[in-house]
Amino acid sequence: MLRSLLGNKSQTALTFGRRLSSSLSASSNSSSSRYVIPISLLSLTVGFVAGRQSFRTPEEEERLKTLPKGYPLACCGDHVSAATTTTADCDTPGLTAEQEKLIKILKRIVGRTNLLDGREQNTATAAYLKGARLGHGTALAIVRPTKLKQIQEIVQEAADANCAVLVQGSNTGLTGGSVPRLQSDGRSTVIISMKNFDTIFPIDDGEKVVCLAGAGLASLKHFVQDNFPDRESHSILGSTFLNPTTAAGVAFGSGGTQIRKGPACTERALYLKVEVDKYGKHIVKVVNTLGIEGLDEEEGEFTNNRSIMKKSNNTYGKDPSHDHKYKENLCNVDNSVSRFNADTKGLECNRSEGKVLILATVHNTFKAPPRAKSFWLSFSDLDTTIKFKTEVCLDNPADLPMSIEYMNRDSFDVIDGAGRAMGLCIKLLGSDSPIVNKLWDYKLGFEALDFTGAATLPDKLMFFINPILPHILSKRMMEMGRARDHHIATVVGDYNGSLDRFEERFANFCKENEGKVDVHECKTASEQNGVTAFRFVAAAAFKTFCVGEGLQGFSVDYALPKNDGCAPELPASRKPVKRMRYSHFGCNVVHEDLAYEEGVDTHEAKMELKHVVDEVCNGRLPAEHGHGTEYHAPKDTQKRWQKMDPMNVMNPGVGGTSTNYRYKPETKN
């Protein structure tokens, strides 16, 4: 549609910038309004420069087709470039009379305005049909229910109409599991969006919270801060500003930075699963283990009635709503891994990856420490860095820091060289800011515009202006980062004297390793926010770096044994230009972003790295992003999913399972 505007592309981009600045101004509040004017001016400038920039040729676009976080797999499973990928690349399955009838039924259930036609991508459906990093497909319908009681009926009708069901929260997944894909048996997909269920209410005087399936981590953080300022929510991720849902965290077993709290998991949940009776008829079963007084026998509509504080009951209310053994597990530094997506323990909603439909979950809140200190540490070598972790940080479960985040030298250089624009936004506005979220949405919106070069232009601009922007980190931390190759950002809270004990162990460590570690305490809010932003912008900076330097790349996440933190060895014949390694260091969960020159087979390089992690290092992958369509799950994990969803109605094809009804083998072409 916009190709006819290419003759006046400057005006198109400038209009986009005006819309961005207008939307940001409307969404600002008094506490952040002082940042809106400069950001709005910057957006207008970006729009103007966008119009003046020379766009890549189609050949250049094709050359960059293996970029991280943005160039998807087509729904047919073939690698294609963003410049050529459209929903028309895959034939939409023909509709049966039953499925045409289903559309009418879904309209009756949710209303016309809450039902979208997902058979073609447009501005209204793109957010549901395309993944954040990979995945791109079509759906028979995108349904946006507003009441919990509607969801059971939607799933029942979809299953009876021989459709697959795909549940989405914020659709921020990175491995394609929340995006529709072509079913080899011709079934159409019904997407159920849970965005309307961003509801949270406290129980047990705020020691726990109930989150409906659309409740995001940023929403939860703000809710706990506003209502129980002496307590904290359970998860903080680098993508918190995108408001990924708590339900998705449970479905993946995501971890994040908070090592004292453990990964997202709970034995207390409300969810749906699809079974069949003895006559072969689909039955949508409700499982309620929330354990809340007054909600034992009902799954009705939850409201945040602050005048009535609900309590846990004496049945399921006694079950854990977090991994209370995780701290002890971390401090037992053996050859096991701390956490991984294929773990089969716990209630079936945990690490279910869409095979059951989570409606609500119970989570612990945690007592905030009365004081905390933040440190930036730079080490001469990786062995000393690991020694600091095991001897100082993991000495005992009671004294665990709040977070321990690692970055290698390539991570430091890439983030500083390509991540300042986004990093400064997060530093100034906060990692959970709705304004940062909106800026990100507009970046994605621009990249989806229908003209050549749109997919890479925002990153080209950010790379171009990066050198003229101030550093995210303070002068002292920049000096340390340039002088050493291994860096730790850690926050240590005081839990009954744990901070003093940490500092005593650390002082002894520095004496024993004199000359091998540089220390800087971040005493100001600006420094502390800068360190958080610097670490959280790593993945986004990697894509900007690849675009700016004309490189290609890929990303993986994995868990290594707790007693082995060394980097998996790569073959000398395929050496990357940059190898970013940044990790949740206490958990030994690693994210790697690898950049390669043009002409390198990045798929082969990725397979080689996965093989080394799995077979040589005895690690597990993926660790927290989920299997999606990117990873094959182990047999025991696949069997667990098949037991949850015996008809393969929910999220078919996840983790290498069959996309066919009842998991029938797929026909090889």
C-alpha positions as CSV (number, residue, x, y, z in Angstrom):
1,M,0.0,0.0,0.0
2,L,2.8,2.4,0.9
3,R,4.9,1.6,-2.1
4,S,3.1,4.4,-4.0
5,L,4.5,6.9,-1.4
6,L,8.1,6.0,-2.1
7,G,8.4,9.1,-4.2
8,N,7.7,11.2,-1.1
9,K,9.2,8.9,1.6
10,S,10.5,11.9,3.6
11,Q,6.9,13.0,4.2
12,T,5.8,9.5,5.2
13,A,8.6,9.1,7.7
14,L,8.0,12.6,9.1
15,T,4.3,11.9,9.6
16,F,5.3,8.8,11.5
17,G,7.5,10.8,13.7
18,R,4.7,13.3,14.4
19,R,2.3,10.5,15.4
20,L,4.9,9.1,17.7
21,S,5.6,12.4,19.4
22,S,1.9,13.1,19.7
23,S,1.2,9.7,21.3
24,L,4.1,10.0,23.7
25,S,2.8,13.4,24.9
26,A,-0.7,12.1,25.4
27,S,0.6,9.1,27.4
28,S,3.0,11.0,29.7
29,N,2.3,11.8,33.4
30,S,3.7,14.5,35.7
31,S,6.6,12.5,36.9
32,S,8.0,11.8,33.4
33,S,6.8,14.8,31.5
34,R,10.1,16.5,31.6
35,Y,11.5,13.8,29.3
36,V,8.7,13.9,26.8
37,I,9.6,17.1,25.0
38,P,13.2,16.0,24.2
39,I,12.0,12.5,23.2
40,S,9.3,14.0,21.0
41,L,11.8,16.3,19.3
42,L,14.1,13.3,18.8
43,S,11.3,11.3,17.2
44,L,10.5,14.1,14.8
45,T,14.2,14.4,14.0
46,V,14.4,10.6,13.4
47,G,11.3,10.9,11.1
48,F,13.0,13.6,9.1
49,V,16.3,11.8,8.8
50,A,14.4,8.6,7.9
51,G,13.0,10.4,4.9
52,R,16.5,11.7,3.9
53,Q,18.2,8.4,4.2
54,S,19.0,6.3,1.2
55,F,17.3,2.9,1.6
56,R,18.9,-0.5,1.1
57,T,18.4,-2.1,-2.3
58,P,16.4,-5.4,-2.3
59,E,19.8,-7.2,-2.7
60,E,21.1,-5.6,0.4
61,E,17.9,-6.5,2.3
62,E,18.3,-10.2,1.2
63,R,21.9,-10.2,2.4
64,L,20.8,-9.3,5.9
65,K,18.2,-11.9,6.1
66,T,19.8,-13.7,9.1
67,L,19.5,-10.9,11.5
68,P,18.6,-11.6,15.1
69,K,15.3,-10.5,16.6
70,G,13.3,-9.4,13.7
71,Y,13.6,-11.6,10.6
72,P,11.2,-14.4,11.1
73,L,10.8,-18.0,9.9
74,A,8.0,-18.2,7.4
75,C,5.0,-20.2,8.4
76,C,6.0,-22.8,5.9
77,G,9.2,-23.3,7.8
78,D,11.6,-21.9,5.2
79,H,14.0,-19.1,5.9
80,V,13.0,-16.0,4.0
81,S,13.9,-12.3,4.2
82,A,11.7,-9.7,5.9
83,A,11.5,-7.9,2.6
84,T,9.7,-10.8,1.0
85,T,7.7,-12.4,3.8
86,T,4.0,-11.9,3.7
87,T,1.1,-14.1,4.9
88,A,0.5,-14.9,1.3
89,D,3.7,-16.9,1.3
90,C,1.6,-19.8,2.8
91,D,-1.7,-21.0,1.5
92,T,-4.4,-20.4,4.0
93,P,-6.3,-23.7,4.7
94,G,-9.7,-23.8,3.1
95,L,-12.6,-23.3,5.5
96,T,-15.0,-26.1,6.2
97,A,-18.7,-25.4,6.8
98,E,-18.0,-26.1,10.4
99,Q,-15.3,-23.5,10.6
100,E,-17.5,-20.9,8.8
101,K,-20.1,-21.6,11.4
102,L,-17.5,-21.2,14.1
103,I,-16.9,-17.6,13.1
104,K,-20.5,-16.8,13.7
105,I,-20.4,-18.5,17.1
106,L,-17.3,-16.6,18.1
107,K,-18.9,-13.3,17.2
108,R,-21.9,-14.3,19.4
109,I,-19.6,-15.1,22.3
110,V,-17.3,-12.1,22.3
111,G,-19.0,-9.5,20.0
112,R,-17.9,-8.3,16.6
113,T,-15.4,-5.8,17.9
114,N,-13.4,-8.5,19.8
115,L,-13.0,-10.8,16.8
116,L,-10.4,-10.2,14.1
117,D,-9.9,-12.1,10.8
118,G,-6.4,-13.5,11.1
119,R,-6.3,-14.9,7.5
120,E,-4.3,-11.9,6.4
121,Q,-1.9,-9.5,8.1
122,N,-2.8,-5.8,8.5
123,T,-2.2,-3.1,11.1
124,A,-4.9,-4.7,13.3
125,T,-3.6,-8.3,13.1
126,A,0.2,-8.0,12.7
127,A,0.8,-7.9,16.5
128,Y,-0.9,-11.4,16.8
129,L,0.5,-13.0,13.7
130,K,4.3,-12.2,13.8
131,G,6.7,-13.2,16.6
132,A,9.2,-10.9,18.3
133,R,12.1,-12.8,17.0
134,L,10.8,-15.5,14.7
135,G,7.5,-17.0,13.5
136,H,4.9,-15.6,11.1
137,G,1.6,-17.2,10.1
138,T,-2.1,-16.9,9.7
139,A,-5.2,-17.8,11.8
140,L,-8.8,-18.4,11.2
141,A,-9.7,-15.9,13.9
142,I,-8.2,-13.8,16.6
143,V,-10.5,-13.7,19.6
144,R,-10.2,-11.2,22.4
145,P,-12.5,-12.3,25.3
146,T,-13.4,-9.9,28.1
147,K,-14.8,-12.4,30.6
148,L,-13.2,-15.6,31.9
149,K,-16.4,-17.6,31.4
150,Q,-16.2,-16.9,27.6
151,I,-12.8,-18.7,27.3
152,Q,-14.1,-22.2,28.1
153,E,-16.8,-21.8,25.5
154,I,-14.3,-20.5,22.9
155,V,-12.0,-23.4,23.4
156,Q,-14.9,-25.9,23.3
157,E,-16.2,-24.5,20.1
158,A,-12.8,-24.3,18.4
159,A,-11.9,-27.9,19.3
160,D,-15.3,-29.1,18.1
161,A,-14.7,-27.3,14.8
162,N,-11.4,-29.1,14.3
163,C,-9.3,-26.1,15.0
164,A,-6.0,-25.7,16.8
165,V,-6.0,-23.2,19.7
166,L,-3.1,-20.9,20.4
167,V,-3.1,-18.7,23.5
168,Q,-1.2,-15.4,23.6
169,G,-0.3,-13.0,26.4
170,S,1.8,-10.1,25.2
171,N,3.3,-12.1,22.3
172,T,6.8,-11.2,23.4
173,G,8.2,-14.8,23.1
174,L,11.5,-15.2,21.3
175,T,11.3,-18.8,20.0
176,G,8.1,-18.7,17.9
177,G,5.9,-20.7,20.3
178,S,3.2,-18.0,20.6
179,V,2.8,-17.4,16.8
180,P,0.4,-19.4,14.5
181,R,2.0,-21.9,12.2
182,L,0.8,-24.1,9.3
183,Q,-0.7,-27.4,10.6
184,S,0.3,-30.3,8.4
185,D,-3.2,-31.8,8.7
186,G,-4.8,-28.6,7.4
187,R,-6.4,-27.5,10.6
188,S,-6.9,-23.7,11.0
189,T,-5.8,-21.9,14.2
190,V,-7.9,-19.8,16.6
191,I,-5.8,-17.3,18.6
192,I,-7.1,-16.4,22.0
193,S,-5.6,-13.1,23.2
194,M,-5.5,-12.7,27.0
195,K,-4.6,-9.0,27.0
196,N,-8.0,-8.0,28.5
197,F,-7.2,-9.9,31.7
198,D,-4.6,-7.5,33.2
199,T,-6.1,-7.9,36.7
200,I,-4.2,-8.4,40.0
201,F,-5.5,-8.7,43.5
202,P,-3.8,-9.5,46.8
203,I,-4.5,-12.3,49.2
204,D,-3.1,-13.1,52.7
205,D,-2.5,-9.4,53.5
206,G,-0.3,-8.9,50.4
207,E,2.1,-11.7,51.1
208,K,0.7,-13.3,47.9
209,V,-1.1,-12.0,44.8
210,V,-3.5,-13.5,42.2
211,C,-2.7,-12.6,38.6
212,L,-5.1,-13.2,35.8
213,A,-3.5,-14.4,32.6
214,G,-3.1,-11.0,31.0
215,A,-1.4,-9.4,34.0
216,G,2.1,-8.2,33.0
217,L,5.3,-8.1,35.1
218,A,5.5,-4.3,34.9
219,S,1.8,-4.1,36.0
220,L,2.6,-6.5,38.9
221,K,5.7,-4.5,39.9
222,H,3.7,-1.3,40.0
223,F,0.8,-2.9,41.8
224,V,3.0,-4.3,44.6
225,Q,4.9,-1.0,45.0
226,D,1.7,1.0,45.2
227,N,-0.2,-1.2,47.6
228,F,2.6,-2.9,49.6
229,P,5.7,-0.7,49.4
230,D,7.6,-2.9,51.8
231,R,7.3,-5.9,49.5
232,E,8.5,-6.8,46.0
233,S,7.1,-8.9,43.1
234,H,8.6,-12.2,42.0
235,S,10.3,-11.5,38.6
236,I,12.3,-8.8,36.9
237,L,13.3,-9.5,33.2
238,G,15.3,-7.5,30.7
239,S,12.0,-7.3,28.7
240,T,9.9,-6.0,31.7
241,F,9.1,-2.8,29.8
242,L,7.3,-4.9,27.2
243,N,5.0,-6.1,30.1
244,P,5.3,-9.9,29.4
245,T,2.6,-11.8,31.3
246,T,3.0,-13.6,34.5
247,A,1.2,-16.6,32.9
248,A,3.8,-16.8,30.2
249,G,6.5,-16.8,32.9
250,V,4.9,-19.9,34.5
251,A,4.3,-21.5,31.1
252,F,8.1,-21.2,30.3
253,G,9.5,-21.4,33.8
254,S,11.3,-18.1,33.1
255,G,13.9,-16.9,35.6
256,G,15.2,-13.4,35.2
257,T,17.6,-11.6,37.5
258,Q,16.1,-12.3,41.0
259,I,18.1,-15.3,42.2
260,R,16.7,-15.2,45.8
261,K,13.2,-15.7,44.4
262,G,13.8,-18.4,41.8
263,P,12.1,-18.9,38.5
264,A,8.4,-18.4,37.8
265,C,6.5,-21.4,39.1
266,T,3.5,-22.1,41.2
267,E,1.3,-25.0,42.4
268,R,-1.7,-22.7,42.7
269,A,-3.4,-22.0,39.4
270,L,-6.7,-22.0,37.5
271,Y,-6.4,-23.4,34.0
272,L,-8.2,-25.3,31.2
273,K,-7.2,-28.5,29.4
274,V,-8.8,-30.3,26.5
275,E,-9.7,-34.0,27.0
276,V,-12.1,-36.5,25.4
277,D,-14.8,-38.7,26.9
278,K,-15.3,-42.3,26.0
279,Y,-17.4,-41.3,23.0
280,G,-14.5,-39.2,21.6
281,K,-16.2,-35.9,22.3
282,H,-14.0,-33.0,23.4
283,I,-14.3,-31.9,27.0
284,V,-12.8,-28.7,28.2
285,K,-11.9,-29.4,31.8
286,V,-11.4,-26.7,34.5
287,V,-8.6,-27.3,37.0
288,N,-8.7,-25.0,40.1
289,T,-5.9,-25.3,42.6
290,L,-5.9,-21.6,43.5
291,G,-6.6,-22.4,47.1
292,I,-8.5,-19.3,47.9
293,E,-11.4,-19.1,50.4
294,G,-14.7,-18.7,48.5
295,L,-13.2,-19.7,45.2
296,D,-13.0,-23.5,45.7
297,E,-15.9,-24.5,43.5
298,E,-16.1,-21.6,41.1
299,E,-14.0,-20.1,38.4
300,G,-16.2,-17.0,38.0
301,E,-15.1,-13.4,37.3
302,F,-12.4,-12.1,39.6
303,T,-12.4,-8.4,40.6
304,N,-10.0,-6.4,42.6
305,N,-12.3,-5.6,45.6
306,R,-9.9,-4.0,48.0
307,S,-12.5,-3.8,50.8
308,I,-12.4,-7.7,51.1
309,M,-9.0,-9.3,51.5
310,K,-9.2,-12.9,50.5
311,K,-7.3,-15.6,52.3
312,S,-5.7,-18.9,51.3
313,N,-7.7,-21.9,52.3
314,N,-6.6,-25.1,54.1
315,T,-6.4,-27.3,51.0
316,Y,-4.5,-26.0,47.9
317,G,-3.8,-22.8,49.9
318,K,-1.0,-24.6,51.6
319,D,0.8,-25.5,48.3
320,P,3.8,-23.5,47.3
321,S,3.6,-20.5,45.0
322,H,7.3,-20.2,44.3
323,D,10.3,-22.5,44.3
324,H,11.2,-22.3,48.0
325,K,14.2,-24.7,47.6
326,Y,15.8,-22.6,44.8
327,K,18.3,-20.8,47.1
328,E,19.6,-24.0,48.5
329,N,19.8,-25.5,45.1
330,L,22.0,-22.6,43.8
331,C,24.4,-22.9,46.7
332,N,24.9,-26.6,46.1
333,V,27.5,-26.1,43.3
334,D,27.5,-29.5,41.6
335,N,27.3,-30.7,38.1
336,S,23.5,-30.2,37.8
337,V,21.9,-27.2,36.1
338,S,19.8,-24.8,38.2
339,R,16.8,-24.4,35.8
340,F,15.8,-25.2,32.3
341,N,12.7,-25.2,30.1
342,A,12.4,-29.0,29.8
343,D,12.1,-29.6,33.5
344,T,9.1,-31.9,34.1
345,K,8.5,-31.4,37.8
346,G,5.5,-29.5,39.3
347,L,1.9,-28.9,38.5
348,E,1.2,-29.4,34.8
349,C,0.7,-25.6,34.1
350,N,4.4,-25.1,34.9
351,R,6.6,-25.1,31.7
352,S,3.5,-26.2,29.8
353,E,4.3,-23.9,26.8
354,G,0.6,-23.5,25.8
355,K,-0.5,-27.1,26.1
356,V,-2.9,-26.0,28.9
357,L,-4.7,-22.6,29.0
358,I,-3.7,-20.7,32.1
359,L,-6.4,-18.4,33.5
360,A,-4.9,-17.2,36.8
361,T,-2.0,-17.9,39.0
362,V,-1.0,-17.3,42.6
363,H,2.5,-15.8,43.3
364,N,4.5,-14.9,46.4
365,T,5.5,-11.4,47.1
366,F,8.8,-10.9,49.0
367,K,9.9,-8.7,51.8
368,A,12.1,-5.9,50.5
369,P,15.4,-5.4,52.2
370,P,15.7,-2.2,54.4
371,R,18.9,-1.3,52.5
372,A,20.9,-2.5,49.5
373,K,24.2,-1.7,47.7
374,S,24.9,-1.9,44.0
375,F,28.4,-2.7,42.6
376,W,30.1,-2.8,39.2
377,L,33.0,-5.2,39.3
378,S,35.6,-5.8,36.5
379,F,37.8,-8.9,36.6
380,S,41.1,-9.8,34.8
381,D,39.9,-13.3,33.8
382,L,36.9,-15.6,33.8
383,D,38.4,-18.0,36.4
384,T,38.6,-15.2,39.0
385,T,35.1,-14.1,38.1
386,I,33.7,-17.6,38.7
387,K,35.7,-17.8,42.0
388,F,34.0,-14.6,43.1
389,K,30.6,-16.1,42.4
390,T,31.2,-19.3,44.3
391,E,33.2,-18.0,47.3
392,V,31.5,-14.7,47.9
393,C,28.0,-14.8,46.4
394,L,27.0,-18.5,46.8
395,D,28.5,-19.0,50.2
396,N,25.2,-19.8,51.8
397,P,21.5,-19.5,50.9
398,A,20.7,-16.8,53.5
399,D,23.3,-14.4,52.2
400,L,22.5,-14.6,48.4
401,P,22.7,-11.3,46.6
402,M,19.5,-10.0,45.0
403,S,21.0,-10.3,41.5
404,I,24.4,-11.2,39.9
405,E,24.6,-10.3,36.2
406,Y,27.6,-11.1,34.0
407,M,28.8,-9.5,30.8
408,N,32.0,-10.3,28.7
409,R,34.0,-7.7,26.9
410,D,32.2,-8.2,23.6
411,S,28.9,-7.5,25.3
412,F,30.3,-4.3,26.9
413,D,31.6,-3.1,23.5
414,V,28.5,-3.9,21.5
415,I,26.1,-2.4,24.1
416,D,28.2,0.8,24.3
417,G,28.7,0.9,20.6
418,A,25.1,0.3,19.5
419,G,22.7,0.5,22.5
420,R,23.0,4.0,23.9
421,A,19.7,5.3,22.4
422,M,17.5,2.7,23.9
423,G,19.7,2.4,27.0
424,L,19.3,6.1,27.8
425,C,15.5,5.8,27.4
426,I,15.5,3.0,30.0
427,K,17.9,4.8,32.3
428,L,15.8,8.0,32.3
429,L,12.3,6.5,32.2
430,G,12.7,3.1,33.9
431,S,12.8,-0.5,32.7
432,D,9.0,-0.8,33.4
433,S,8.0,2.5,31.8
434,P,4.9,2.6,29.6
435,I,6.6,5.3,27.5
436,V,9.6,3.0,26.7
437,N,7.0,0.3,25.8
438,K,5.3,2.7,23.4
439,L,8.6,3.8,21.8
440,W,9.4,0.1,21.2
441,D,5.9,-0.4,19.7
442,Y,6.5,2.5,17.3
443,K,9.9,1.0,16.3
444,L,8.2,-2.3,15.5
445,G,5.4,-0.4,13.7
446,F,7.9,1.5,11.5
447,E,9.8,-1.7,10.7
448,A,6.5,-3.2,9.5
449,L,5.8,-0.4,7.0
450,D,5.6,-1.5,3.4
451,F,8.6,0.0,1.7
452,T,12.1,-1.3,1.1
453,G,14.5,-0.6,3.9
454,A,11.8,-0.1,6.7
455,A,12.8,-3.3,8.5
456,T,16.4,-2.1,9.2
457,L,16.1,1.7,9.1
458,P,15.4,2.3,12.8
459,D,18.4,0.3,13.8
460,K,20.6,2.0,11.1
461,L,19.6,5.4,12.6
462,M,20.2,4.3,16.2
463,F,23.7,3.0,15.1
464,F,24.4,6.2,13.2
465,I,23.5,8.5,16.2
466,N,25.1,6.3,18.8
467,P,28.5,8.0,18.9
468,I,27.0,11.4,19.6
469,L,24.9,10.3,22.5
470,P,26.3,10.2,26.1
471,H,27.4,6.9,27.6
472,I,24.9,4.9,29.6
473,L,27.5,4.1,32.3
474,S,29.4,6.6,34.4
475,K,33.0,7.6,33.5
476,R,34.5,5.3,36.2
477,M,32.6,2.3,35.0
478,M,33.5,3.0,31.4
479,E,37.1,3.1,32.3
480,M,36.8,-0.3,34.1
481,G,34.9,-1.8,31.2
482,R,37.6,-0.8,28.7
483,A,40.4,-2.1,31.0
484,R,39.0,-5.5,31.8
485,D,37.2,-8.3,29.8
486,H,34.8,-9.7,32.4
487,H,32.2,-7.7,34.3
488,I,29.7,-8.2,37.1
489,A,26.7,-6.0,38.0
490,T,25.4,-7.1,41.4
491,V,22.9,-5.8,43.9
492,V,23.2,-7.0,47.5
493,G,20.3,-6.5,50.0
494,D,20.6,-6.6,53.7
495,Y,18.6,-9.6,55.1
496,N,19.3,-9.9,58.8
497,G,22.9,-8.8,58.4
498,S,23.6,-10.5,55.1
499,L,25.1,-7.3,53.5
500,D,27.7,-7.0,56.2
501,R,28.7,-10.6,55.8
502,F,28.9,-10.2,52.1
503,E,31.2,-7.2,52.4
504,E,33.4,-9.1,54.8
505,R,33.8,-12.1,52.4
506,F,34.3,-9.7,49.5
507,A,37.1,-7.8,51.3
508,N,38.9,-11.1,52.0
509,F,38.5,-12.1,48.4
510,C,40.0,-8.8,47.1
511,K,43.0,-9.3,49.4
512,E,43.6,-12.8,48.1
513,N,43.1,-11.7,44.5
514,E,44.9,-8.4,44.6
515,G,45.3,-6.8,41.1
516,K,42.7,-9.1,39.5
517,V,39.5,-7.1,40.3
518,D,38.4,-3.5,40.2
519,V,35.5,-2.4,42.3
520,H,33.0,0.5,42.0
521,E,30.0,1.1,44.3
522,C,27.1,2.7,42.5
523,K,25.9,5.2,45.1
524,T,23.6,7.4,43.0
525,A,20.3,6.6,41.4
526,S,21.7,7.6,38.0
527,E,24.5,5.1,38.3
528,Q,22.3,2.3,39.5
529,N,19.7,3.0,36.7
530,G,22.5,3.1,34.2
531,V,23.8,-0.3,35.1
532,T,20.3,-1.8,34.9
533,A,19.7,-0.2,31.5
534,F,23.1,-1.2,30.2
535,R,22.5,-4.9,31.0
536,F,18.8,-4.9,29.9
537,V,19.5,-3.4,26.5
538,A,22.0,-6.1,25.4
539,A,19.8,-8.1,23.0
540,A,18.4,-5.0,21.3
541,A,21.8,-3.5,21.0
542,F,23.0,-6.7,19.2
543,K,20.6,-6.3,16.4
544,T,21.4,-2.6,16.0
545,F,25.1,-3.5,15.9
546,C,24.5,-6.2,13.2
547,V,22.5,-3.8,11.1
548,G,25.0,-1.0,11.5
549,E,28.0,-3.1,10.7
550,G,26.4,-5.1,7.9
551,L,26.7,-8.4,9.8
552,Q,24.4,-11.3,10.4
553,G,23.9,-13.2,13.6
554,F,21.8,-15.4,15.9
555,S,21.0,-15.8,19.6
556,V,20.7,-18.8,21.9
557,D,20.1,-19.3,25.6
558,Y,21.2,-22.2,27.7
559,A,22.0,-23.4,31.2
560,L,25.4,-24.8,32.1
561,P,26.2,-27.0,35.1
562,K,26.6,-25.0,38.3
563,N,30.2,-26.0,38.7
564,D,31.2,-25.0,35.1
565,G,31.0,-21.4,33.9
566,C,33.5,-21.6,31.0
567,A,32.4,-20.6,27.5
568,P,31.7,-23.5,25.2
569,E,34.5,-23.8,22.6
570,L,33.6,-22.9,19.1
571,P,35.2,-24.4,16.0
572,A,38.2,-22.4,14.8
573,S,36.9,-22.6,11.2
574,R,33.8,-20.5,12.0
575,K,34.9,-17.6,14.2
576,P,32.4,-14.9,15.0
577,V,33.1,-11.2,14.6
578,K,31.6,-10.7,18.1
579,R,30.5,-13.2,20.7
580,M,28.4,-11.6,23.3
581,R,28.0,-13.7,26.5
582,Y,25.9,-12.2,29.2
583,S,24.2,-14.3,31.9
584,H,22.2,-14.6,35.1
585,F,25.5,-15.5,36.7
586,G,24.2,-17.0,39.9
587,C,22.0,-19.4,38.1
588,N,24.6,-20.1,35.3
589,V,21.9,-19.3,32.7
590,V,23.7,-17.8,29.6
591,H,22.5,-15.7,26.7
592,E,24.8,-15.7,23.7
593,D,24.5,-13.4,20.7
594,L,27.0,-14.2,17.9
595,A,27.7,-11.9,14.9
596,Y,29.2,-13.3,11.7
597,E,30.5,-11.9,8.4
598,E,28.4,-12.3,5.2
599,G,28.7,-15.7,3.7
600,V,28.9,-17.7,6.9
601,D,26.2,-20.4,7.3
602,T,24.7,-19.2,10.6
603,H,22.3,-22.1,10.8
604,E,25.3,-24.5,10.8
605,A,27.1,-22.3,13.3
606,K,24.1,-22.4,15.6
607,M,23.8,-26.1,15.4
608,E,27.4,-26.5,16.3
609,L,27.1,-24.3,19.4
610,K,24.0,-26.2,20.5
611,H,25.8,-29.5,20.1
612,V,28.8,-28.3,22.2
613,V,26.5,-27.1,24.9
614,D,24.4,-30.2,25.0
615,E,27.0,-33.0,24.3
616,V,30.3,-31.6,25.5
617,C,29.4,-29.2,28.3
618,N,26.4,-31.3,29.6
619,G,24.3,-28.1,29.6
620,R,20.6,-27.8,28.8
621,L,18.9,-25.6,26.2
622,P,16.8,-23.6,26.1
623,A,17.0,-22.3,29.7
624,E,14.2,-19.7,29.9
625,H,12.9,-18.6,26.5
626,G,10.9,-21.8,25.8
627,H,11.2,-24.4,23.1
628,G,8.7,-22.8,20.7
629,T,9.6,-23.8,17.2
630,E,13.3,-23.2,17.7
631,Y,14.2,-26.2,19.9
632,H,13.2,-29.9,20.0
633,A,12.1,-30.9,23.5
634,P,13.3,-34.1,25.1
635,K,11.1,-37.2,24.9
636,D,10.0,-37.0,28.6
637,T,9.0,-33.4,28.2
638,Q,7.0,-34.2,25.0
639,K,5.3,-37.1,26.8
640,R,4.3,-34.7,29.6
641,W,2.8,-32.3,27.1
642,Q,0.9,-35.1,25.3
643,K,-0.6,-36.2,28.6
644,M,-1.8,-32.6,29.3
645,D,-3.3,-32.3,25.8
646,P,-3.9,-35.8,24.4
647,M,-5.8,-34.5,21.3
648,N,-3.1,-32.0,20.4
649,V,-5.6,-29.1,20.2
650,M,-3.5,-26.6,22.2
651,N,-0.4,-25.1,20.5
652,P,0.4,-28.0,18.2
653,G,4.0,-28.3,17.0
654,V,5.6,-26.8,20.0
655,G,9.0,-28.3,20.9
656,G,9.3,-30.5,17.9
657,T,6.0,-32.3,18.5
658,S,3.7,-33.2,15.6
659,T,1.3,-30.5,14.4
660,N,-1.3,-33.2,13.6
661,Y,-4.5,-34.0,15.5
662,R,-3.8,-36.7,18.2
663,Y,0.0,-36.3,17.4
664,K,-0.3,-38.4,14.2
665,P,3.1,-38.6,12.4
666,E,3.6,-35.8,9.9
667,T,4.0,-36.8,6.2
668,K,7.5,-36.0,4.8
669,N,7.5,-34.3,1.5
